[in-house]
Amino acid sequence: MYIKILTSTLLLALIMQGCRNASFENIKSSSQLLEADGIGKGPGDGSDNLIPGKNSNTPISKDSDSTEGPSTGSPDSVPNPNPNPSTPAVPATVTLTAEVSSPSVKPGKKTVKAKAKFNEKPDVPDVIWSIEPDPSIPDLGTIAADGTYTSPSTNKKQFTVKLVATLKSDPKIKASVPLIVTEDDQIFARCTRGSLAFPITADVYQLNSSATKLPDYGNVNEAKKVTTVCMENYAVSPRDFSTGFPDVTSLDEWFSLKTQTTLVVTQAGEYEFEMNSDDGSRLYIDGKEVIDNDGLHNAYGPGPEESLAIGRKFVKLTLSAGDHDLKLNYFQGPRLRIALELKWKKPGSSDFVYVPRESFR
């Protein structure tokens, strides 16, 4: 009897164990099927996985795991794409770049500032500046440790110099920027807007050959815009003009310049302006016309092609210290003489001098 009872007990235990294993296998199989369908844990704590259609009336989306944090329990849960959130993300590659305050500069020991920077960092990198050698150019100019480039004293043919910044902490990392050095007598520079070296922007218009004064710029029958150039200052003394403009070299007569810049006055007081032109011109300061020198005429000057009676006008103005809007419109009729000069006599001075580049912005 004792043996029969023991045998029955062992048999019953084996049957119960087999049922438990079968039950666990079925649960695991269901979990694997859910994962195969892209379905993970429900909104519970890891022990209340929901099987659609069986123990929940709420459908489970395949995107239901997209906002979950790290999984901490079930081996059947979807792996977290960022298992260690305390580890900092790998930083993006930072690139060294170089730029200049002006795309071009005139010869004559004029300066342009170059600077280097990291694209994604506000701090200024510690770099060594140099000029890429070019044996074909006898004088490339110089560059200082702070990135200030100084142009050669003279230059007969325009060339491009390449300024190079080398990172001190890693000499393998470099950046460069091109800079155009113009010819000695070049009046206009190629540009899209004013710069430190050429702070005056001039829209160039082609005129019809019947023009006798400045045009109506809004009337295409009188003026057609063809390009934009920049100037260092208004220091075009009476001369022949046959070179035209950058990109429009054939335009050497019947054209107009609509120029604008900011006049920077450092000392308040009375200023006297002198404007000389061949042909007509008009000067506006702070939106008010202050000199009318319009019409077809020669420039004032001692030469046989100039005049001692016409071509220049004067005005006295009291200006406050600070910035003043300045516009100067000019037109050239038939070839080939041009002139466009703007000089001033500063408070306390007895001489007229060209308004310098440094007084424009």
VENHUNOR-V219377 format. One record per residue. N is the residue number from 1. RES is the residue in one letter. SS is DSSP state (A for helix, B for strand, O for the rest). PHI is phi in degrees with one decimal (none if undefined). NEAR is the number of other C-alpha atoms within 8 Angstrom. Layout:
BEGIN
{{N,RES,SS,PHI,NEAR} {N,RES,SS,PHI,NEAR}}
END
This chain:
BEGIN
{{1,M,O,none,4} {2,Y,A,-60.9,5} {3,I,A,-64.6,6} {4,K,A,-63.6,7} {5,I,A,-63.8,8} {6,L,A,-62.8,8} {7,T,A,-63.8,8} {8,S,A,-64.4,8} {9,T,A,-65.1,8} {10,L,A,-62.2,8} {11,L,A,-63.5,8} {12,L,A,-64.9,8} {13,A,A,-65.1,8} {14,L,A,-64.3,8} {15,I,A,-64.0,8} {16,M,A,-65.0,8} {17,Q,A,-63.6,8} {18,G,A,-63.0,8} {19,C,A,-65.9,8} {20,R,A,-62.5,8} {21,N,A,-61.6,8} {22,A,A,-62.5,8} {23,S,A,-64.1,8} {24,F,A,-63.8,8} {25,E,A,-63.6,8} {26,N,A,-66.4,8} {27,I,A,-63.5,8} {28,K,A,-61.8,8} {29,S,A,-63.5,8} {30,S,A,-65.2,8} {31,S,A,-64.1,9} {32,Q,A,-64.1,9} {33,L,A,-66.1,8} {34,L,A,-62.6,11} {35,E,A,-65.2,11} {36,A,A,-63.8,7} {37,D,O,-88.7,7} {38,G,O,84.2,7} {39,I,O,-104.8,13} {40,G,O,-109.1,12} {41,K,O,-71.9,12} {42,G,O,-82.3,10} {43,P,O,-78.8,4} {44,G,O,-83.5,8} {45,D,O,-101.8,5} {46,G,O,109.5,9} {47,S,O,-108.4,5} {48,D,O,-119.8,8} {49,N,O,-56.3,9} {50,L,O,-101.9,10} {51,I,O,-103.7,8} {52,P,O,-54.6,10} {53,G,O,80.9,6} {54,K,O,-120.3,6} {55,N,O,-127.3,7} {56,S,O,-155.7,9} {57,N,O,-93.6,6} {58,T,O,-99.5,5} {59,P,O,-68.6,6} {60,I,O,-104.1,9} {61,S,O,-80.0,6} {62,K,O,-68.4,9} {63,D,O,-95.9,6} {64,S,O,-66.2,12} {65,D,O,-92.2,10} {66,S,O,-67.7,5} {67,T,O,-109.6,5} {68,E,O,-74.9,7} {69,G,O,-81.3,5} {70,P,O,-62.2,8} {71,S,O,-81.2,10} {72,T,O,-124.5,4} {73,G,O,-131.0,6} {74,S,O,-63.1,7} {75,P,O,-69.2,4} {76,D,O,-91.5,7} {77,S,O,-75.8,9} {78,V,O,-71.4,8} {79,P,O,-60.7,7} {80,N,O,-75.8,8} {81,P,O,-66.7,4} {82,N,O,-125.6,6} {83,P,O,-66.0,7} {84,N,O,-130.5,5} {85,P,O,-65.7,6} {86,S,O,-75.7,4} {87,T,O,-76.7,5} {88,P,O,-64.8,5} {89,A,O,-66.9,4} {90,V,O,-68.8,4} {91,P,O,-67.0,4} {92,A,O,-69.1,4} {93,T,O,-63.9,4} {94,V,O,-101.7,7} {95,T,O,-108.8,7} {96,L,B,-84.2,11} {97,T,B,-129.4,11} {98,A,B,-133.4,13} {99,E,B,-148.9,9} {100,V,B,-124.4,11} {101,S,O,-73.7,10} {102,S,O,-149.2,12} {103,P,O,-72.5,10} {104,S,B,-147.4,10} {105,V,B,-149.3,15} {106,K,O,-88.2,12} {107,P,O,-69.9,14} {108,G,O,104.8,9} {109,K,O,63.2,8} {110,K,O,-81.3,10} {111,T,B,-115.4,10} {112,V,B,-139.4,13} {113,K,B,-95.0,10} {114,A,B,-106.6,12} {115,K,B,-144.9,9} {116,A,B,-113.0,13} {117,K,B,-157.6,12} {118,F,B,-90.8,13} {119,N,O,-58.0,8} {120,E,O,-113.5,6} {121,K,O,-131.8,6} {122,P,O,-79.1,6} {123,D,O,-74.5,6} {124,V,O,-87.5,7} {125,P,O,-72.4,8} {126,D,O,-87.9,7} {127,V,B,-127.3,9} {128,I,B,-108.9,9} {129,W,B,-94.7,13} {130,S,B,-152.6,8} {131,I,B,-114.5,11} {132,E,O,-65.4,8} {133,P,O,-61.4,4} {134,D,O,-146.0,6} {135,P,O,-59.4,5} {136,S,O,-78.5,4} {137,I,O,-108.8,6} {138,P,O,-66.1,5} {139,D,O,-137.8,5} {140,L,O,-86.7,10} {141,G,O,90.4,8} {142,T,B,-135.3,9} {143,I,B,-136.2,11} {144,A,O,-87.1,8} {145,A,O,-62.2,7} {146,D,O,-88.6,6} {147,G,O,90.7,10} {148,T,B,-82.3,11} {149,Y,B,-91.9,12} {150,T,B,-117.6,11} {151,S,O,-73.8,15} {152,P,O,-64.6,13} {153,S,O,-65.5,7} {154,T,O,-139.5,8} {155,N,O,-158.8,11} {156,K,O,-93.1,6} {157,K,O,-141.0,6} {158,Q,O,-58.8,9} {159,F,B,-145.6,7} {160,T,B,-114.4,8} {161,V,B,-105.5,11} {162,K,B,-110.1,10} {163,L,B,-93.8,13} {164,V,B,-118.0,13} {165,A,B,-110.0,13} {166,T,B,-115.7,13} {167,L,B,-67.9,13} {168,K,O,-62.9,8} {169,S,O,-72.9,5} {170,D,O,-152.9,7} {171,P,O,-60.3,8} {172,K,O,-73.9,6} {173,I,O,-94.5,8} {174,K,B,-136.0,11} {175,A,B,-144.6,11} {176,S,B,-139.4,11} {177,V,B,-145.4,10} {178,P,B,-83.3,9} {179,L,B,-140.2,13} {180,I,B,-86.8,11} {181,V,B,-105.1,14} {182,T,O,-79.4,14} {183,E,O,-78.0,12} {184,D,O,-56.1,10} {185,D,O,-95.4,4} {186,Q,O,-71.7,8} {187,I,O,-88.2,7} {188,F,O,-111.9,10} {189,A,B,-117.3,12} {190,R,B,-69.1,9} {191,C,O,-167.5,9} {192,T,O,-117.5,7} {193,R,O,-157.2,7} {194,G,O,-65.2,12} {195,S,O,-139.1,11} {196,L,O,-61.6,9} {197,A,O,-79.9,13} {198,F,O,-131.2,15} {199,P,O,-81.0,15} {200,I,B,-104.2,15} {201,T,B,-94.8,14} {202,A,B,-130.3,12} {203,D,B,-80.7,12} {204,V,B,-101.6,13} {205,Y,B,-118.5,13} {206,Q,B,-90.4,12} {207,L,B,-108.6,12} {208,N,O,-80.8,9} {209,S,O,-75.3,7} {210,S,O,-100.5,4} {211,A,O,-67.3,11} {212,T,O,-125.0,7} {213,K,O,-157.9,9} {214,L,O,-60.7,13} {215,P,O,-85.9,10} {216,D,O,-86.2,7} {217,Y,O,-65.6,8} {218,G,O,-85.0,5} {219,N,O,-105.1,8} {220,V,O,-66.2,7} {221,N,O,-75.5,6} {222,E,O,-104.4,11} {223,A,B,-147.3,15} {224,K,B,-123.5,10} {225,K,B,-68.2,8} {226,V,B,-121.6,9} {227,T,B,-168.1,9} {228,T,B,-129.2,11} {229,V,B,-129.2,16} {230,C,B,-130.5,16} {231,M,B,-128.8,13} {232,E,O,-76.5,11} {233,N,O,-163.5,12} {234,Y,O,-92.5,10} {235,A,B,-132.1,8} {236,V,B,-94.3,10} {237,S,B,-69.8,8} {238,P,B,-52.5,13} {239,R,B,-162.5,8} {240,D,B,-73.1,7} {241,F,O,-137.8,10} {242,S,O,-132.8,6} {243,T,O,-85.4,7} {244,G,O,72.4,10} {245,F,B,-112.4,11} {246,P,O,-55.2,9} {247,D,O,77.5,6} {248,V,B,-136.9,9} {249,T,O,-69.2,9} {250,S,O,-81.7,7} {251,L,O,-90.6,10} {252,D,O,-123.6,13} {253,E,O,-152.9,9} {254,W,O,51.1,15} {255,F,B,-139.6,13} {256,S,B,-138.6,15} {257,L,B,-114.5,11} {258,K,B,-108.1,12} {259,T,B,-104.9,11} {260,Q,B,-151.6,11} {261,T,B,-164.9,13} {262,T,B,-115.2,10} {263,L,B,-90.3,11} {264,V,B,-101.6,11} {265,V,B,-103.9,12} {266,T,O,-93.2,6} {267,Q,O,-131.6,7} {268,A,O,-67.8,9} {269,G,B,149.7,8} {270,E,B,-92.4,10} {271,Y,B,-116.2,12} {272,E,B,-113.0,11} {273,F,B,-106.4,12} {274,E,B,-123.7,13} {275,M,B,-122.5,13} {276,N,B,-125.7,13} {277,S,B,-151.7,18} {278,D,B,-141.1,16} {279,D,O,-97.0,17} {280,G,O,-76.3,15} {281,S,B,-157.9,14} {282,R,B,-139.9,13} {283,L,B,-116.5,12} {284,Y,B,-125.2,12} {285,I,B,-128.1,11} {286,D,O,54.3,7} {287,G,O,80.6,8} {288,K,B,-114.3,6} {289,E,B,-70.8,9} {290,V,B,-115.6,9} {291,I,B,-138.7,11} {292,D,B,-114.2,9} {293,N,B,-124.8,12} {294,D,O,-76.4,10} {295,G,O,108.2,10} {296,L,O,-81.2,10} {297,H,O,-166.0,9} {298,N,O,-76.4,12} {299,A,O,-81.6,16} {300,Y,B,-77.6,13} {301,G,O,171.0,8} {302,P,O,-82.6,7} {303,G,O,-72.7,6} {304,P,O,-64.9,5} {305,E,O,-90.3,5} {306,E,O,-101.9,11} {307,S,B,-133.5,13} {308,L,O,-100.8,7} {309,A,O,-116.7,5} {310,I,O,-131.8,9} {311,G,O,109.8,14} {312,R,B,-133.2,11} {313,K,B,-137.8,10} {314,F,B,-128.1,9} {315,V,B,-155.9,9} {316,K,B,-108.6,8} {317,L,B,-134.8,8} {318,T,B,-96.1,8} {319,L,B,-116.8,9} {320,S,O,-82.9,8} {321,A,O,-67.8,9} {322,G,B,129.0,7} {323,D,B,-92.0,8} {324,H,B,-134.1,10} {325,D,B,-68.3,11} {326,L,B,-128.4,13} {327,K,B,-128.1,12} {328,L,B,-138.8,11} {329,N,B,-106.7,12} {330,Y,B,-140.2,14} {331,F,B,-138.4,14} {332,Q,B,-117.2,13} {333,G,O,-88.1,12} {334,P,O,-72.0,7} {335,R,O,-63.1,9} {336,L,O,-128.7,9} {337,R,B,-87.8,9} {338,I,B,-132.8,15} {339,A,B,-162.3,13} {340,L,B,-153.9,14} {341,E,B,-123.1,13} {342,L,B,-128.1,12} {343,K,B,-119.6,11} {344,W,B,-140.6,12} {345,K,B,-115.5,12} {346,K,O,-76.3,9} {347,P,O,-54.8,8} {348,G,O,85.8,4} {349,S,O,-102.2,6} {350,S,O,-111.7,5} {351,D,O,-122.2,5} {352,F,O,-84.9,9} {353,V,B,-136.0,7} {354,Y,B,-59.0,11} {355,V,O,-62.3,10} {356,P,O,-75.4,7} {357,R,A,-54.4,10} {358,E,A,-65.6,5} {359,S,A,-93.0,9} {360,F,B,-118.0,12} {361,R,O,-146.4,12}}
END
